[in-house]
Amino acid sequence: MTVVHDGARLRISVFTGGPFQENCYLVHCVASGRAAVVDPGAATPELVQAATKAGLTPEVIWLTHAHLDHVDGIPALLGAFEVPIALHPDDHELYRRAPDQARAFGLPFLGELPDPSLEFEAGQEIVLGECRFDVRHAPGHAPGHVVLVEHDEAVALVGDVIFQRSIGRTDLPGGDTQALLASIRREILTLPDGVRLLPGHGPPTSVGDERMGNPFLRPMTGGPGRTLA
């Protein structure tokens, strides 16, 4: 476990594991004690242990998208906490096909996935205690991919849209390179440079760092030293 954001009202810890080294996040509103889990993957048992030790009871699962590595920890999480699942409707089909995704990678899929009972939509505001997250629809890596931005804390949970010096792959079913680049331009590069980006794989980064140094974004930003949106 690593604390990747420790703000005045919001603390976010990351748990990484499995063959895809996926990051799942425990999001904790410090003032209210309320908590959510983002993208429960292979490291979910460690997250459950840490949440229990801290006296936190997650009340919801937020899925940035429904690829296998971001949902395969749901059975383990539901074994410890009874929580609803939020997902954009454009990813429902991908979610239902999680066992097929596992077979495609030669991996077992253990447990049942209950249907999501909450739906994300673009422009929605979701509330966790005193923290408010802006839901941004960012297709390209997956049709129903969303980015969750807490503007007051200057932090965003970006799933697999963008990584440190890279972007999400688009060669999986539902992927679209041009849609992904459009999503990054519209939903990421319009944020202030200081916003911290917490991705689904790899270390945290920031809007400014990726604007200046991400080689995949140079057609949009003009390359190093330029700050076009």
Biotite code that builds the C-alpha atoms (Angstrom):
import biotite.structure as struc

atoms = struc.array([
    struc.Atom([0.000, 0.000, 0.000], chain_id="A", res_id=1, res_name="MET", atom_name="CA", element="C"),
    struc.Atom([1.153, 3.503, -0.857], chain_id="A", res_id=2, res_name="THR", atom_name="CA", element="C"),
    struc.Atom([-0.608, 6.769, -0.061], chain_id="A", res_id=3, res_name="VAL", atom_name="CA", element="C"),
    struc.Atom([-0.643, 8.643, -3.373], chain_id="A", res_id=4, res_name="VAL", atom_name="CA", element="C"),
    struc.Atom([-2.753, 11.618, -2.302], chain_id="A", res_id=5, res_name="HIS", atom_name="CA", element="C"),
    struc.Atom([-2.959, 13.059, 1.207], chain_id="A", res_id=6, res_name="ASP", atom_name="CA", element="C"),
    struc.Atom([-5.009, 16.239, 1.046], chain_id="A", res_id=7, res_name="GLY", atom_name="CA", element="C"),
    struc.Atom([-6.950, 18.323, 3.522], chain_id="A", res_id=8, res_name="ALA", atom_name="CA", element="C"),
    struc.Atom([-10.160, 16.338, 2.989], chain_id="A", res_id=9, res_name="ARG", atom_name="CA", element="C"),
    struc.Atom([-9.183, 13.384, 0.845], chain_id="A", res_id=10, res_name="LEU", atom_name="CA", element="C"),
    struc.Atom([-6.721, 10.515, 1.201], chain_id="A", res_id=11, res_name="ARG", atom_name="CA", element="C"),
    struc.Atom([-6.141, 7.994, -1.593], chain_id="A", res_id=12, res_name="ILE", atom_name="CA", element="C"),
    struc.Atom([-4.099, 4.808, -1.235], chain_id="A", res_id=13, res_name="SER", atom_name="CA", element="C"),
    struc.Atom([-3.038, 2.513, -4.067], chain_id="A", res_id=14, res_name="VAL", atom_name="CA", element="C"),
    struc.Atom([-2.735, -1.282, -4.039], chain_id="A", res_id=15, res_name="PHE", atom_name="CA", element="C"),
    struc.Atom([-0.962, -2.922, -6.979], chain_id="A", res_id=16, res_name="THR", atom_name="CA", element="C"),
    struc.Atom([-0.769, -6.552, -7.998], chain_id="A", res_id=17, res_name="GLY", atom_name="CA", element="C"),
    struc.Atom([-1.540, -9.383, -10.380], chain_id="A", res_id=18, res_name="GLY", atom_name="CA", element="C"),
    struc.Atom([-0.182, -10.255, -13.826], chain_id="A", res_id=19, res_name="PRO", atom_name="CA", element="C"),
    struc.Atom([-1.205, -6.841, -15.172], chain_id="A", res_id=20, res_name="PHE", atom_name="CA", element="C"),
    struc.Atom([0.167, -4.903, -12.159], chain_id="A", res_id=21, res_name="GLN", atom_name="CA", element="C"),
    struc.Atom([-3.138, -3.059, -11.942], chain_id="A", res_id=22, res_name="GLU", atom_name="CA", element="C"),
    struc.Atom([-3.662, -0.213, -9.480], chain_id="A", res_id=23, res_name="ASN", atom_name="CA", element="C"),
    struc.Atom([-6.786, -0.328, -7.332], chain_id="A", res_id=24, res_name="CYS", atom_name="CA", element="C"),
    struc.Atom([-7.507, 2.620, -5.082], chain_id="A", res_id=25, res_name="TYR", atom_name="CA", element="C"),
    struc.Atom([-9.033, 3.129, -1.653], chain_id="A", res_id=26, res_name="LEU", atom_name="CA", element="C"),
    struc.Atom([-10.552, 6.614, -1.645], chain_id="A", res_id=27, res_name="VAL", atom_name="CA", element="C"),
    struc.Atom([-11.195, 8.024, 1.831], chain_id="A", res_id=28, res_name="HIS", atom_name="CA", element="C"),
    struc.Atom([-12.917, 11.284, 2.750], chain_id="A", res_id=29, res_name="CYS", atom_name="CA", element="C"),
    struc.Atom([-10.985, 12.090, 5.909], chain_id="A", res_id=30, res_name="VAL", atom_name="CA", element="C"),
    struc.Atom([-13.546, 14.513, 7.353], chain_id="A", res_id=31, res_name="ALA", atom_name="CA", element="C"),
    struc.Atom([-16.512, 12.137, 7.118], chain_id="A", res_id=32, res_name="SER", atom_name="CA", element="C"),
    struc.Atom([-14.813, 8.744, 7.283], chain_id="A", res_id=33, res_name="GLY", atom_name="CA", element="C"),
    struc.Atom([-16.641, 7.611, 4.148], chain_id="A", res_id=34, res_name="ARG", atom_name="CA", element="C"),
    struc.Atom([-14.768, 5.480, 1.627], chain_id="A", res_id=35, res_name="ALA", atom_name="CA", element="C"),
    struc.Atom([-15.012, 4.100, -1.903], chain_id="A", res_id=36, res_name="ALA", atom_name="CA", element="C"),
    struc.Atom([-12.999, 1.590, -3.923], chain_id="A", res_id=37, res_name="VAL", atom_name="CA", element="C"),
    struc.Atom([-11.911, 2.358, -7.481], chain_id="A", res_id=38, res_name="VAL", atom_name="CA", element="C"),
    struc.Atom([-11.162, -0.491, -9.916], chain_id="A", res_id=39, res_name="ASP", atom_name="CA", element="C"),
    struc.Atom([-10.794, -3.482, -7.569], chain_id="A", res_id=40, res_name="PRO", atom_name="CA", element="C"),
    struc.Atom([-8.203, -5.730, -9.217], chain_id="A", res_id=41, res_name="GLY", atom_name="CA", element="C"),
    struc.Atom([-5.857, -8.485, -8.108], chain_id="A", res_id=42, res_name="ALA", atom_name="CA", element="C"),
    struc.Atom([-4.591, -6.542, -5.074], chain_id="A", res_id=43, res_name="ALA", atom_name="CA", element="C"),
    struc.Atom([-8.099, -6.254, -3.605], chain_id="A", res_id=44, res_name="THR", atom_name="CA", element="C"),
    struc.Atom([-7.429, -8.674, -0.692], chain_id="A", res_id=45, res_name="PRO", atom_name="CA", element="C"),
    struc.Atom([-4.646, -6.344, 0.491], chain_id="A", res_id=46, res_name="GLU", atom_name="CA", element="C"),
    struc.Atom([-7.023, -3.385, 0.155], chain_id="A", res_id=47, res_name="LEU", atom_name="CA", element="C"),
    struc.Atom([-9.687, -5.173, 2.205], chain_id="A", res_id=48, res_name="VAL", atom_name="CA", element="C"),
    struc.Atom([-7.150, -5.901, 4.931], chain_id="A", res_id=49, res_name="GLN", atom_name="CA", element="C"),
    struc.Atom([-5.971, -2.278, 5.029], chain_id="A", res_id=50, res_name="ALA", atom_name="CA", element="C"),
    struc.Atom([-9.512, -0.874, 5.064], chain_id="A", res_id=51, res_name="ALA", atom_name="CA", element="C"),
    struc.Atom([-10.529, -3.198, 7.889], chain_id="A", res_id=52, res_name="THR", atom_name="CA", element="C"),
    struc.Atom([-7.436, -2.295, 9.913], chain_id="A", res_id=53, res_name="LYS", atom_name="CA", element="C"),
    struc.Atom([-8.185, 1.416, 9.441], chain_id="A", res_id=54, res_name="ALA", atom_name="CA", element="C"),
    struc.Atom([-11.815, 0.962, 10.468], chain_id="A", res_id=55, res_name="GLY", atom_name="CA", element="C"),
    struc.Atom([-13.100, 1.961, 7.033], chain_id="A", res_id=56, res_name="LEU", atom_name="CA", element="C"),
    struc.Atom([-16.182, 0.441, 5.409], chain_id="A", res_id=57, res_name="THR", atom_name="CA", element="C"),
    struc.Atom([-16.238, 1.154, 1.668], chain_id="A", res_id=58, res_name="PRO", atom_name="CA", element="C"),
    struc.Atom([-19.736, 2.088, 0.556], chain_id="A", res_id=59, res_name="GLU", atom_name="CA", element="C"),
    struc.Atom([-19.416, 1.899, -3.238], chain_id="A", res_id=60, res_name="VAL", atom_name="CA", element="C"),
    struc.Atom([-17.270, 0.520, -6.066], chain_id="A", res_id=61, res_name="ILE", atom_name="CA", element="C"),
    struc.Atom([-16.449, 3.002, -8.824], chain_id="A", res_id=62, res_name="TRP", atom_name="CA", element="C"),
    struc.Atom([-15.281, 1.382, -12.054], chain_id="A", res_id=63, res_name="LEU", atom_name="CA", element="C"),
    struc.Atom([-13.432, 3.598, -14.503], chain_id="A", res_id=64, res_name="THR", atom_name="CA", element="C"),
    struc.Atom([-14.055, 0.848, -17.068], chain_id="A", res_id=65, res_name="HIS", atom_name="CA", element="C"),
    struc.Atom([-14.739, -2.881, -17.240], chain_id="A", res_id=66, res_name="ALA", atom_name="CA", element="C"),
    struc.Atom([-11.570, -4.535, -18.479], chain_id="A", res_id=67, res_name="HIS", atom_name="CA", element="C"),
    struc.Atom([-10.710, -7.758, -16.686], chain_id="A", res_id=68, res_name="LEU", atom_name="CA", element="C"),
    struc.Atom([-7.864, -6.391, -14.577], chain_id="A", res_id=69, res_name="ASP", atom_name="CA", element="C"),
    struc.Atom([-10.081, -3.641, -13.160], chain_id="A", res_id=70, res_name="HIS", atom_name="CA", element="C"),
    struc.Atom([-12.963, -5.899, -12.099], chain_id="A", res_id=71, res_name="VAL", atom_name="CA", element="C"),
    struc.Atom([-11.460, -9.262, -11.146], chain_id="A", res_id=72, res_name="ASP", atom_name="CA", element="C"),
    struc.Atom([-11.189, -8.268, -7.484], chain_id="A", res_id=73, res_name="GLY", atom_name="CA", element="C"),
    struc.Atom([-14.902, -7.532, -7.143], chain_id="A", res_id=74, res_name="ILE", atom_name="CA", element="C"),
    struc.Atom([-15.784, -10.998, -5.736], chain_id="A", res_id=75, res_name="PRO", atom_name="CA", element="C"),
    struc.Atom([-13.109, -10.632, -3.041], chain_id="A", res_id=76, res_name="ALA", atom_name="CA", element="C"),
    struc.Atom([-14.341, -7.161, -2.126], chain_id="A", res_id=77, res_name="LEU", atom_name="CA", element="C"),
    struc.Atom([-17.977, -8.267, -1.963], chain_id="A", res_id=78, res_name="LEU", atom_name="CA", element="C"),
    struc.Atom([-16.923, -11.115, 0.292], chain_id="A", res_id=79, res_name="GLY", atom_name="CA", element="C"),
    struc.Atom([-15.981, -8.495, 2.884], chain_id="A", res_id=80, res_name="ALA", atom_name="CA", element="C"),
    struc.Atom([-18.299, -5.551, 2.189], chain_id="A", res_id=81, res_name="PHE", atom_name="CA", element="C"),
    struc.Atom([-21.786, -5.333, 0.696], chain_id="A", res_id=82, res_name="GLU", atom_name="CA", element="C"),
    struc.Atom([-21.442, -2.442, -1.739], chain_id="A", res_id=83, res_name="VAL", atom_name="CA", element="C"),
    struc.Atom([-23.102, -1.324, -4.995], chain_id="A", res_id=84, res_name="PRO", atom_name="CA", element="C"),
    struc.Atom([-21.166, -1.020, -8.252], chain_id="A", res_id=85, res_name="ILE", atom_name="CA", element="C"),
    struc.Atom([-21.104, 2.094, -10.452], chain_id="A", res_id=86, res_name="ALA", atom_name="CA", element="C"),
    struc.Atom([-20.217, 1.805, -14.145], chain_id="A", res_id=87, res_name="LEU", atom_name="CA", element="C"),
    struc.Atom([-20.924, 3.785, -17.317], chain_id="A", res_id=88, res_name="HIS", atom_name="CA", element="C"),
    struc.Atom([-23.646, 2.001, -19.352], chain_id="A", res_id=89, res_name="PRO", atom_name="CA", element="C"),
    struc.Atom([-21.452, 1.892, -22.468], chain_id="A", res_id=90, res_name="ASP", atom_name="CA", element="C"),
    struc.Atom([-19.224, -0.620, -20.655], chain_id="A", res_id=91, res_name="ASP", atom_name="CA", element="C"),
    struc.Atom([-21.982, -2.955, -19.453], chain_id="A", res_id=92, res_name="HIS", atom_name="CA", element="C"),
    struc.Atom([-21.387, -5.438, -22.293], chain_id="A", res_id=93, res_name="GLU", atom_name="CA", element="C"),
    struc.Atom([-17.649, -5.490, -21.573], chain_id="A", res_id=94, res_name="LEU", atom_name="CA", element="C"),
    struc.Atom([-18.433, -6.080, -17.892], chain_id="A", res_id=95, res_name="TYR", atom_name="CA", element="C"),
    struc.Atom([-20.706, -9.027, -18.682], chain_id="A", res_id=96, res_name="ARG", atom_name="CA", element="C"),
    struc.Atom([-17.927, -10.542, -20.786], chain_id="A", res_id=97, res_name="ARG", atom_name="CA", element="C"),
    struc.Atom([-15.319, -10.539, -17.989], chain_id="A", res_id=98, res_name="ALA", atom_name="CA", element="C"),
    struc.Atom([-15.048, -14.369, -17.990], chain_id="A", res_id=99, res_name="PRO", atom_name="CA", element="C"),
    struc.Atom([-14.468, -14.272, -21.765], chain_id="A", res_id=100, res_name="ASP", atom_name="CA", element="C"),
    struc.Atom([-11.773, -11.655, -21.252], chain_id="A", res_id=101, res_name="GLN", atom_name="CA", element="C"),
    struc.Atom([-10.075, -13.934, -18.729], chain_id="A", res_id=102, res_name="ALA", atom_name="CA", element="C"),
    struc.Atom([-10.140, -16.881, -21.122], chain_id="A", res_id=103, res_name="ARG", atom_name="CA", element="C"),
    struc.Atom([-8.634, -14.732, -23.883], chain_id="A", res_id=104, res_name="ALA", atom_name="CA", element="C"),
    struc.Atom([-5.608, -14.133, -21.630], chain_id="A", res_id=105, res_name="PHE", atom_name="CA", element="C"),
    struc.Atom([-5.472, -17.743, -20.437], chain_id="A", res_id=106, res_name="GLY", atom_name="CA", element="C"),
    struc.Atom([-6.466, -16.752, -16.909], chain_id="A", res_id=107, res_name="LEU", atom_name="CA", element="C"),
    struc.Atom([-9.083, -18.156, -14.530], chain_id="A", res_id=108, res_name="PRO", atom_name="CA", element="C"),
    struc.Atom([-11.954, -15.954, -13.423], chain_id="A", res_id=109, res_name="PHE", atom_name="CA", element="C"),
    struc.Atom([-13.091, -16.738, -9.912], chain_id="A", res_id=110, res_name="LEU", atom_name="CA", element="C"),
    struc.Atom([-16.465, -15.658, -8.620], chain_id="A", res_id=111, res_name="GLY", atom_name="CA", element="C"),
    struc.Atom([-19.645, -14.029, -9.865], chain_id="A", res_id=112, res_name="GLU", atom_name="CA", element="C"),
    struc.Atom([-20.036, -10.409, -10.893], chain_id="A", res_id=113, res_name="LEU", atom_name="CA", element="C"),
    struc.Atom([-23.337, -8.844, -9.824], chain_id="A", res_id=114, res_name="PRO", atom_name="CA", element="C"),
    struc.Atom([-24.908, -6.361, -12.203], chain_id="A", res_id=115, res_name="ASP", atom_name="CA", element="C"),
    struc.Atom([-23.939, -2.717, -11.608], chain_id="A", res_id=116, res_name="PRO", atom_name="CA", element="C"),
    struc.Atom([-26.761, -0.914, -9.830], chain_id="A", res_id=117, res_name="SER", atom_name="CA", element="C"),
    struc.Atom([-25.426, 2.623, -10.351], chain_id="A", res_id=118, res_name="LEU", atom_name="CA", element="C"),
    struc.Atom([-24.668, 4.316, -13.657], chain_id="A", res_id=119, res_name="GLU", atom_name="CA", element="C"),
    struc.Atom([-22.121, 7.012, -14.392], chain_id="A", res_id=120, res_name="PHE", atom_name="CA", element="C"),
    struc.Atom([-22.992, 9.723, -16.889], chain_id="A", res_id=121, res_name="GLU", atom_name="CA", element="C"),
    struc.Atom([-20.964, 12.586, -18.317], chain_id="A", res_id=122, res_name="ALA", atom_name="CA", element="C"),
    struc.Atom([-21.223, 15.757, -16.259], chain_id="A", res_id=123, res_name="GLY", atom_name="CA", element="C"),
    struc.Atom([-22.502, 13.954, -13.188], chain_id="A", res_id=124, res_name="GLN", atom_name="CA", element="C"),
    struc.Atom([-21.213, 14.925, -9.748], chain_id="A", res_id=125, res_name="GLU", atom_name="CA", element="C"),
    struc.Atom([-20.733, 12.104, -7.272], chain_id="A", res_id=126, res_name="ILE", atom_name="CA", element="C"),
    struc.Atom([-20.373, 12.843, -3.586], chain_id="A", res_id=127, res_name="VAL", atom_name="CA", element="C"),
    struc.Atom([-18.309, 11.007, -0.992], chain_id="A", res_id=128, res_name="LEU", atom_name="CA", element="C"),
    struc.Atom([-18.716, 12.777, 2.328], chain_id="A", res_id=129, res_name="GLY", atom_name="CA", element="C"),
    struc.Atom([-17.290, 16.265, 1.807], chain_id="A", res_id=130, res_name="GLU", atom_name="CA", element="C"),
    struc.Atom([-15.553, 15.334, -1.466], chain_id="A", res_id=131, res_name="CYS", atom_name="CA", element="C"),
    struc.Atom([-17.156, 15.848, -4.856], chain_id="A", res_id=132, res_name="ARG", atom_name="CA", element="C"),
    struc.Atom([-16.010, 14.133, -8.035], chain_id="A", res_id=133, res_name="PHE", atom_name="CA", element="C"),
    struc.Atom([-16.757, 15.287, -11.559], chain_id="A", res_id=134, res_name="ASP", atom_name="CA", element="C"),
    struc.Atom([-17.533, 12.369, -13.902], chain_id="A", res_id=135, res_name="VAL", atom_name="CA", element="C"),
    struc.Atom([-15.967, 12.777, -17.355], chain_id="A", res_id=136, res_name="ARG", atom_name="CA", element="C"),
    struc.Atom([-16.752, 10.296, -20.124], chain_id="A", res_id=137, res_name="HIS", atom_name="CA", element="C"),
    struc.Atom([-13.475, 9.441, -21.873], chain_id="A", res_id=138, res_name="ALA", atom_name="CA", element="C"),
    struc.Atom([-13.955, 6.636, -24.443], chain_id="A", res_id=139, res_name="PRO", atom_name="CA", element="C"),
    struc.Atom([-11.185, 5.224, -26.593], chain_id="A", res_id=140, res_name="GLY", atom_name="CA", element="C"),
    struc.Atom([-9.518, 2.629, -24.383], chain_id="A", res_id=141, res_name="HIS", atom_name="CA", element="C"),
    struc.Atom([-12.998, 1.301, -23.584], chain_id="A", res_id=142, res_name="ALA", atom_name="CA", element="C"),
    struc.Atom([-16.397, 2.622, -24.758], chain_id="A", res_id=143, res_name="PRO", atom_name="CA", element="C"),
    struc.Atom([-17.654, 3.491, -21.279], chain_id="A", res_id=144, res_name="GLY", atom_name="CA", element="C"),
    struc.Atom([-14.408, 4.689, -19.726], chain_id="A", res_id=145, res_name="HIS", atom_name="CA", element="C"),
    struc.Atom([-14.781, 7.530, -17.227], chain_id="A", res_id=146, res_name="VAL", atom_name="CA", element="C"),
    struc.Atom([-12.351, 9.831, -15.442], chain_id="A", res_id=147, res_name="VAL", atom_name="CA", element="C"),
    struc.Atom([-13.184, 11.018, -11.906], chain_id="A", res_id=148, res_name="LEU", atom_name="CA", element="C"),
    struc.Atom([-11.886, 14.483, -10.975], chain_id="A", res_id=149, res_name="VAL", atom_name="CA", element="C"),
    struc.Atom([-11.888, 16.061, -7.503], chain_id="A", res_id=150, res_name="GLU", atom_name="CA", element="C"),
    struc.Atom([-11.241, 19.684, -8.462], chain_id="A", res_id=151, res_name="HIS", atom_name="CA", element="C"),
    struc.Atom([-10.776, 21.097, -4.949], chain_id="A", res_id=152, res_name="ASP", atom_name="CA", element="C"),
    struc.Atom([-8.126, 18.466, -4.180], chain_id="A", res_id=153, res_name="GLU", atom_name="CA", element="C"),
    struc.Atom([-6.567, 18.740, -7.681], chain_id="A", res_id=154, res_name="ALA", atom_name="CA", element="C"),
    struc.Atom([-6.547, 14.983, -8.229], chain_id="A", res_id=155, res_name="VAL", atom_name="CA", element="C"),
    struc.Atom([-8.045, 12.718, -10.901], chain_id="A", res_id=156, res_name="ALA", atom_name="CA", element="C"),
    struc.Atom([-8.542, 8.967, -11.115], chain_id="A", res_id=157, res_name="LEU", atom_name="CA", element="C"),
    struc.Atom([-7.902, 8.359, -14.805], chain_id="A", res_id=158, res_name="VAL", atom_name="CA", element="C"),
    struc.Atom([-7.978, 4.574, -15.225], chain_id="A", res_id=159, res_name="GLY", atom_name="CA", element="C"),
    struc.Atom([-6.277, 3.537, -18.454], chain_id="A", res_id=160, res_name="ASP", atom_name="CA", element="C"),
    struc.Atom([-6.809, 6.736, -20.447], chain_id="A", res_id=161, res_name="VAL", atom_name="CA", element="C"),
    struc.Atom([-3.334, 8.126, -19.789], chain_id="A", res_id=162, res_name="ILE", atom_name="CA", element="C"),
    struc.Atom([-0.183, 6.987, -17.998], chain_id="A", res_id=163, res_name="PHE", atom_name="CA", element="C"),
    struc.Atom([3.187, 8.475, -17.203], chain_id="A", res_id=164, res_name="GLN", atom_name="CA", element="C"),
    struc.Atom([4.646, 9.097, -20.685], chain_id="A", res_id=165, res_name="ARG", atom_name="CA", element="C"),
    struc.Atom([2.099, 6.808, -22.351], chain_id="A", res_id=166, res_name="SER", atom_name="CA", element="C"),
    struc.Atom([-1.592, 6.367, -23.167], chain_id="A", res_id=167, res_name="ILE", atom_name="CA", element="C"),
    struc.Atom([-4.066, 3.497, -23.024], chain_id="A", res_id=168, res_name="GLY", atom_name="CA", element="C"),
    struc.Atom([-3.981, 0.707, -25.577], chain_id="A", res_id=169, res_name="ARG", atom_name="CA", element="C"),
    struc.Atom([-6.690, 0.673, -28.231], chain_id="A", res_id=170, res_name="THR", atom_name="CA", element="C"),
    struc.Atom([-6.224, -2.784, -29.769], chain_id="A", res_id=171, res_name="ASP", atom_name="CA", element="C"),
    struc.Atom([-8.780, -4.490, -27.523], chain_id="A", res_id=172, res_name="LEU", atom_name="CA", element="C"),
    struc.Atom([-12.494, -4.800, -28.449], chain_id="A", res_id=173, res_name="PRO", atom_name="CA", element="C"),
    struc.Atom([-14.143, -1.380, -28.243], chain_id="A", res_id=174, res_name="GLY", atom_name="CA", element="C"),
    struc.Atom([-10.834, 0.470, -28.549], chain_id="A", res_id=175, res_name="GLY", atom_name="CA", element="C"),
    struc.Atom([-10.505, 3.508, -30.815], chain_id="A", res_id=176, res_name="ASP", atom_name="CA", element="C"),
    struc.Atom([-7.267, 5.485, -31.067], chain_id="A", res_id=177, res_name="THR", atom_name="CA", element="C"),
    struc.Atom([-8.813, 8.679, -32.401], chain_id="A", res_id=178, res_name="GLN", atom_name="CA", element="C"),
    struc.Atom([-11.532, 8.587, -29.748], chain_id="A", res_id=179, res_name="ALA", atom_name="CA", element="C"),
    struc.Atom([-8.885, 8.116, -27.045], chain_id="A", res_id=180, res_name="LEU", atom_name="CA", element="C"),
    struc.Atom([-6.813, 11.069, -28.250], chain_id="A", res_id=181, res_name="LEU", atom_name="CA", element="C"),
    struc.Atom([-9.960, 13.202, -28.431], chain_id="A", res_id=182, res_name="ALA", atom_name="CA", element="C"),
    struc.Atom([-10.852, 12.175, -24.872], chain_id="A", res_id=183, res_name="SER", atom_name="CA", element="C"),
    struc.Atom([-7.401, 13.115, -23.602], chain_id="A", res_id=184, res_name="ILE", atom_name="CA", element="C"),
    struc.Atom([-7.566, 16.488, -25.287], chain_id="A", res_id=185, res_name="ARG", atom_name="CA", element="C"),
    struc.Atom([-11.096, 17.190, -24.028], chain_id="A", res_id=186, res_name="ARG", atom_name="CA", element="C"),
    struc.Atom([-11.041, 15.658, -20.541], chain_id="A", res_id=187, res_name="GLU", atom_name="CA", element="C"),
    struc.Atom([-7.379, 15.680, -19.429], chain_id="A", res_id=188, res_name="ILE", atom_name="CA", element="C"),
    struc.Atom([-5.534, 18.525, -21.149], chain_id="A", res_id=189, res_name="LEU", atom_name="CA", element="C"),
    struc.Atom([-8.279, 21.003, -20.205], chain_id="A", res_id=190, res_name="THR", atom_name="CA", element="C"),
    struc.Atom([-7.461, 20.451, -16.514], chain_id="A", res_id=191, res_name="LEU", atom_name="CA", element="C"),
    struc.Atom([-4.902, 22.660, -14.720], chain_id="A", res_id=192, res_name="PRO", atom_name="CA", element="C"),
    struc.Atom([-1.288, 21.510, -15.007], chain_id="A", res_id=193, res_name="ASP", atom_name="CA", element="C"),
    struc.Atom([-1.071, 20.854, -11.269], chain_id="A", res_id=194, res_name="GLY", atom_name="CA", element="C"),
    struc.Atom([-3.816, 18.220, -11.225], chain_id="A", res_id=195, res_name="VAL", atom_name="CA", element="C"),
    struc.Atom([-2.350, 14.891, -10.102], chain_id="A", res_id=196, res_name="ARG", atom_name="CA", element="C"),
    struc.Atom([-3.286, 11.935, -12.305], chain_id="A", res_id=197, res_name="LEU", atom_name="CA", element="C"),
    struc.Atom([-3.720, 8.513, -10.698], chain_id="A", res_id=198, res_name="LEU", atom_name="CA", element="C"),
    struc.Atom([-3.660, 5.877, -13.470], chain_id="A", res_id=199, res_name="PRO", atom_name="CA", element="C"),
    struc.Atom([-4.684, 2.237, -13.647], chain_id="A", res_id=200, res_name="GLY", atom_name="CA", element="C"),
    struc.Atom([-1.067, 1.137, -14.123], chain_id="A", res_id=201, res_name="HIS", atom_name="CA", element="C"),
    struc.Atom([2.251, 2.675, -13.167], chain_id="A", res_id=202, res_name="GLY", atom_name="CA", element="C"),
    struc.Atom([3.102, 5.689, -11.009], chain_id="A", res_id=203, res_name="PRO", atom_name="CA", element="C"),
    struc.Atom([1.151, 8.917, -10.529], chain_id="A", res_id=204, res_name="PRO", atom_name="CA", element="C"),
    struc.Atom([1.850, 11.806, -12.845], chain_id="A", res_id=205, res_name="THR", atom_name="CA", element="C"),
    struc.Atom([0.335, 15.241, -13.523], chain_id="A", res_id=206, res_name="SER", atom_name="CA", element="C"),
    struc.Atom([-1.417, 17.062, -16.325], chain_id="A", res_id=207, res_name="VAL", atom_name="CA", element="C"),
    struc.Atom([1.545, 19.406, -16.716], chain_id="A", res_id=208, res_name="GLY", atom_name="CA", element="C"),
    struc.Atom([4.113, 16.606, -16.842], chain_id="A", res_id=209, res_name="ASP", atom_name="CA", element="C"),
    struc.Atom([2.181, 14.769, -19.551], chain_id="A", res_id=210, res_name="GLU", atom_name="CA", element="C"),
    struc.Atom([1.435, 17.935, -21.502], chain_id="A", res_id=211, res_name="ARG", atom_name="CA", element="C"),
    struc.Atom([5.154, 18.672, -21.645], chain_id="A", res_id=212, res_name="MET", atom_name="CA", element="C"),
    struc.Atom([6.679, 15.206, -21.936], chain_id="A", res_id=213, res_name="GLY", atom_name="CA", element="C"),
    struc.Atom([4.235, 12.565, -23.167], chain_id="A", res_id=214, res_name="ASN", atom_name="CA", element="C"),
    struc.Atom([5.419, 11.566, -26.669], chain_id="A", res_id=215, res_name="PRO", atom_name="CA", element="C"),
    struc.Atom([1.948, 10.366, -27.676], chain_id="A", res_id=216, res_name="PHE", atom_name="CA", element="C"),
    struc.Atom([0.509, 13.842, -27.086], chain_id="A", res_id=217, res_name="LEU", atom_name="CA", element="C"),
    struc.Atom([3.004, 15.882, -29.100], chain_id="A", res_id=218, res_name="ARG", atom_name="CA", element="C"),
    struc.Atom([0.644, 16.336, -32.073], chain_id="A", res_id=219, res_name="PRO", atom_name="CA", element="C"),
    struc.Atom([-1.754, 18.020, -29.617], chain_id="A", res_id=220, res_name="MET", atom_name="CA", element="C"),
    struc.Atom([0.688, 19.896, -27.391], chain_id="A", res_id=221, res_name="THR", atom_name="CA", element="C"),
    struc.Atom([3.331, 20.943, -29.898], chain_id="A", res_id=222, res_name="GLY", atom_name="CA", element="C"),
    struc.Atom([6.026, 18.878, -28.176], chain_id="A", res_id=223, res_name="GLY", atom_name="CA", element="C"),
    struc.Atom([8.281, 19.652, -25.201], chain_id="A", res_id=224, res_name="PRO", atom_name="CA", element="C"),
    struc.Atom([8.153, 23.250, -24.093], chain_id="A", res_id=225, res_name="GLY", atom_name="CA", element="C"),
    struc.Atom([4.771, 23.962, -25.660], chain_id="A", res_id=226, res_name="ARG", atom_name="CA", element="C"),
    struc.Atom([1.531, 24.180, -23.714], chain_id="A", res_id=227, res_name="THR", atom_name="CA", element="C"),
    struc.Atom([-1.218, 24.105, -26.320], chain_id="A", res_id=228, res_name="LEU", atom_name="CA", element="C"),
    struc.Atom([-4.497, 22.508, -25.186], chain_id="A", res_id=229, res_name="ALA", atom_name="CA", element="C"),
])
